[in-house]
Structures are given as C-alpha cells and as structure tokens.
Amino acid sequence: MTKLTKRFVEAVEPQSKGHVVWDDELPGFGLRVYPSGKRSYIVQYRSRGRSRRYTIGLHGIWTPETARREAFRFSWLRVSCRR
C-alpha cells in the first residue's frame, strides 16, 4: 500500500489476473489494474452489509489527485445521506 501518485500509477505492472492497489491516504480508494494494462480508479464502500465498488474513471482521463478528491466527495455524500 502506498499513496497513489502519477509516477506510481504509471509504474504499476499488470499481472496475469487483474489486481487492486489501495491508497494509504484515503481508505477505500484504489487503483484497479487489468491484465490488458488498463487502469481505473475505484472506491470501495459498504451498503446494506455488502461490499461494493464504484468506478470513478480511467487513468489518463482522471489524475490520481482529482480521482482522490472525487472519492472523498463520494464517501462524504454516502455518510451525509445516511443521517
């Protein structure tokens, strides 16, 4: 686990199976790396006792910083809607 930066995201090597690299700075925020090399930013959260993943967008269109802000906003909206 590490902070997702542009340099780190571009250096991650794809594996034979897809995998997720989680961010240290924001819980639930991560990078999904597909075997094809495609990378997308995700948020993992719980809803009604089940774990869910929401895809923010593809790397290249989204930078790690903007995706992190969107993940934070998404998690904040989920918390405020429960009250």
C-alpha positions as CSV (number, residue, x, y, z in Angstrom):
1,M,0.0,0.0,0.0
2,T,1.2,3.4,-0.9
3,K,0.0,6.9,-1.8
4,L,-1.2,6.8,-5.4
5,T,0.8,9.3,-7.4
6,K,1.0,9.7,-11.2
7,R,4.5,8.2,-11.2
8,F,3.5,5.2,-9.1
9,V,0.3,4.6,-11.1
10,E,2.2,4.5,-14.4
11,A,4.9,2.2,-12.9
12,V,2.5,-0.5,-11.7
13,E,2.9,-3.6,-13.8
14,P,-0.2,-5.6,-15.0
15,Q,-0.4,-9.2,-13.8
16,S,-2.0,-12.2,-15.3
17,K,-5.1,-11.5,-13.2
18,G,-6.4,-8.1,-12.5
19,H,-5.5,-6.6,-9.1
20,V,-6.2,-3.6,-6.9
21,V,-3.6,-1.3,-5.3
22,W,-5.0,0.6,-2.3
23,D,-4.2,4.1,-1.3
24,D,-2.7,4.8,2.2
25,E,-4.1,8.3,2.3
26,L,-7.8,7.7,1.8
27,P,-9.4,4.4,3.0
28,G,-11.4,2.7,0.3
29,F,-9.7,4.5,-2.6
30,G,-7.7,2.4,-5.0
31,L,-6.4,1.7,-8.5
32,R,-7.7,-1.4,-10.4
33,V,-5.1,-2.7,-12.9
34,Y,-6.4,-5.0,-15.6
35,P,-4.3,-7.7,-17.3
36,S,-4.5,-5.6,-20.5
37,G,-2.7,-2.7,-18.7
38,K,-5.8,-0.5,-18.5
39,R,-6.0,1.3,-15.1
40,S,-9.1,2.7,-13.4
41,Y,-9.7,4.5,-10.1
42,I,-12.2,2.9,-7.7
43,V,-13.9,3.5,-4.4
44,Q,-14.9,0.5,-2.2
45,Y,-17.7,1.0,0.3
46,R,-20.3,-1.0,2.2
47,S,-24.0,-0.8,1.5
48,R,-26.6,-2.8,3.5
49,G,-23.9,-5.1,4.7
50,R,-22.4,-5.8,1.3
51,S,-19.1,-4.6,-0.1
52,R,-19.5,-2.5,-3.3
53,R,-17.0,-0.9,-5.7
54,Y,-17.7,2.2,-7.7
55,T,-15.5,3.1,-10.7
56,I,-14.5,6.7,-10.8
57,G,-12.8,6.7,-14.2
58,L,-9.8,5.7,-16.3
59,H,-6.3,6.8,-15.6
60,G,-5.3,9.4,-18.2
61,I,-8.7,11.0,-18.1
62,W,-8.5,11.3,-14.3
63,T,-5.3,12.1,-12.5
64,P,-4.7,10.5,-9.1
65,E,-5.3,13.8,-7.3
66,T,-8.7,14.5,-8.9
67,A,-9.8,10.9,-8.5
68,R,-8.9,11.1,-4.8
69,R,-10.9,14.3,-4.4
70,E,-13.9,12.6,-6.2
71,A,-13.5,9.5,-3.9
72,F,-13.5,11.7,-0.8
73,R,-16.6,13.6,-2.1
74,F,-18.3,10.2,-2.9
75,S,-17.6,8.9,0.6
76,W,-18.7,12.2,2.2
77,L,-22.0,12.0,0.3
78,R,-22.6,8.5,1.4
79,V,-22.1,9.4,5.0
80,S,-24.3,12.5,4.8
81,C,-27.1,10.6,3.1
82,R,-27.3,8.1,5.9
83,R,-28.2,10.7,8.5
